[in-house]
């Protein structure tokens, strides 16, 4: 099973995990890291993310989800990229987390990353647009 780390500003990752578990039940091999660069220096944040990656990795790779590309969480996580071992996706949302928890045993890391990226993009909707189509 691919491990998951969610690294976000403030406690967004923690709450995404909490909401996903509310919907799909308790999840294993998933951790969150809350990033507040004003409270924790970058070296300490990097160490915390590194420990989270090690904690969820059982040999099938780790998918790191961040809130926005170019932000501190994303920038720090990019240093962990390793083809076939660690992948990073920015723009995490709740549908992505739920999807990962439901399918991560069925895919290799690279396939999971691509599937989840597409699913996350497709989960964004303008309600009025969707309702007008019906």
C-alpha positions as CSV (number, residue, x, y, z in Angstrom):
1,X,0.0,0.0,0.0
2,X,1.3,3.5,-0.9
3,X,1.9,5.7,2.1
4,X,0.5,9.2,2.3
5,X,1.7,12.4,3.9
6,X,-0.3,15.6,3.7
7,X,1.8,18.7,4.3
8,X,-0.1,21.9,4.5
9,X,-0.3,25.4,6.0
10,X,-1.7,25.3,9.5
11,X,-3.8,22.2,10.3
12,X,-5.5,21.7,6.9
13,X,-3.9,18.3,6.4
14,X,-4.9,17.1,9.8
15,X,-8.5,18.2,9.1
16,X,-8.6,16.6,5.7
17,X,-7.6,13.3,7.2
18,X,-10.2,13.7,9.9
19,X,-12.9,14.4,7.4
20,X,-11.9,11.6,5.1
21,X,-11.8,9.1,8.0
22,X,-15.3,10.3,9.0
23,X,-16.5,9.3,5.6
24,X,-14.5,6.1,4.8
25,X,-13.3,4.9,8.3
26,X,-10.0,4.7,10.0
27,X,-7.0,4.9,7.7
28,X,-3.5,3.5,8.0
29,X,-0.2,4.7,6.7
30,X,-1.3,8.4,6.5
31,X,0.2,11.3,8.4
32,X,-0.2,15.1,8.3
33,X,2.4,17.8,8.9
34,X,1.3,21.3,9.8
35,X,3.6,24.0,8.4
36,X,3.9,27.3,10.1
37,X,7.3,28.8,9.1
38,X,6.9,31.6,11.6
39,X,6.8,29.0,14.5
40,X,9.1,26.3,13.1
41,X,12.3,26.8,11.2
42,X,12.6,25.2,7.7
43,X,15.2,22.6,8.8
44,X,12.8,21.4,11.6
45,X,9.9,21.2,9.2
46,X,12.0,19.2,6.7
47,X,12.9,16.8,9.5
48,X,9.2,16.5,10.5
49,X,8.2,15.7,6.9
50,X,11.1,13.2,6.6
51,X,10.0,11.4,9.7
52,X,6.4,11.3,8.4
53,X,7.5,9.9,5.1
54,X,9.6,7.2,6.9
55,X,6.6,6.3,9.2
56,X,4.2,5.7,6.3
57,X,6.6,4.0,3.9
58,X,6.4,0.2,3.8
59,X,8.2,-0.2,0.5
60,X,5.5,0.7,-2.0
61,X,6.3,4.4,-2.1
62,X,4.9,7.6,-0.6
63,X,2.6,10.1,-2.1
64,X,3.0,13.6,-0.5
65,X,0.0,15.9,-0.9
66,X,0.5,19.7,-0.4
67,X,-2.0,22.5,-0.4
68,X,-0.5,24.8,-3.1
69,X,2.5,24.7,-5.4
70,X,5.1,27.2,-4.5
71,X,4.1,27.5,-0.9
72,X,6.4,26.5,1.9
73,X,5.0,23.0,2.4
74,X,5.3,22.3,-1.3
75,X,8.8,23.7,-1.6
76,X,10.1,21.7,1.3
77,X,8.4,18.5,0.0
78,X,9.9,18.8,-3.4
79,X,13.2,17.9,-1.9
80,X,11.9,14.4,-1.2
81,X,11.0,13.6,-4.9
82,X,12.4,10.3,-5.9
83,X,11.2,8.6,-9.0
84,X,9.3,5.4,-8.1
85,X,9.7,6.1,-4.4
86,X,8.2,9.5,-3.5
87,X,5.8,11.7,-5.5
88,X,4.4,15.1,-4.7
89,X,1.0,16.5,-5.8
90,X,-0.1,20.0,-4.9
91,X,-3.7,21.3,-4.7
92,X,-4.9,18.6,-2.3
93,X,-8.7,18.5,-1.7
94,X,-11.0,16.2,0.3
95,X,-12.2,14.1,-2.8
96,X,-8.5,13.4,-3.5
97,X,-7.8,12.1,0.0
98,X,-11.0,9.9,0.0
99,X,-10.0,8.5,-3.4
100,X,-6.5,7.7,-2.3
101,X,-7.8,5.9,0.8
102,X,-10.1,3.8,-1.4
103,X,-7.7,2.8,-4.2
104,X,-4.1,3.0,-3.0
105,X,-3.7,-0.7,-2.7
106,X,-4.6,-1.2,-6.4
107,X,-2.0,1.1,-8.0
108,X,1.7,1.6,-8.1
109,X,2.9,5.1,-7.0
110,X,3.1,6.7,-10.4
111,X,-0.3,5.4,-11.5
112,X,-1.9,6.4,-8.2
113,X,-0.4,9.9,-8.5
114,X,-1.8,10.4,-12.0
115,X,-5.2,8.9,-11.1
116,X,-5.6,11.1,-8.0
117,X,-4.5,14.3,-9.8
118,X,-7.1,13.8,-12.5
119,X,-9.8,12.9,-9.9
120,X,-9.0,16.0,-7.9
121,X,-9.2,18.2,-10.9
122,X,-12.5,16.6,-11.9
123,X,-14.0,17.1,-8.4
124,X,-13.8,20.9,-8.8
125,X,-17.2,22.1,-10.0
126,X,-19.2,25.3,-10.5
127,X,-22.6,24.2,-9.0
128,X,-24.7,26.4,-11.3
129,X,-23.0,25.0,-14.4
130,X,-23.6,21.4,-13.2
131,X,-27.2,22.1,-12.4
132,X,-27.9,23.8,-15.7
133,X,-26.7,20.8,-17.6
134,X,-29.4,18.5,-16.1
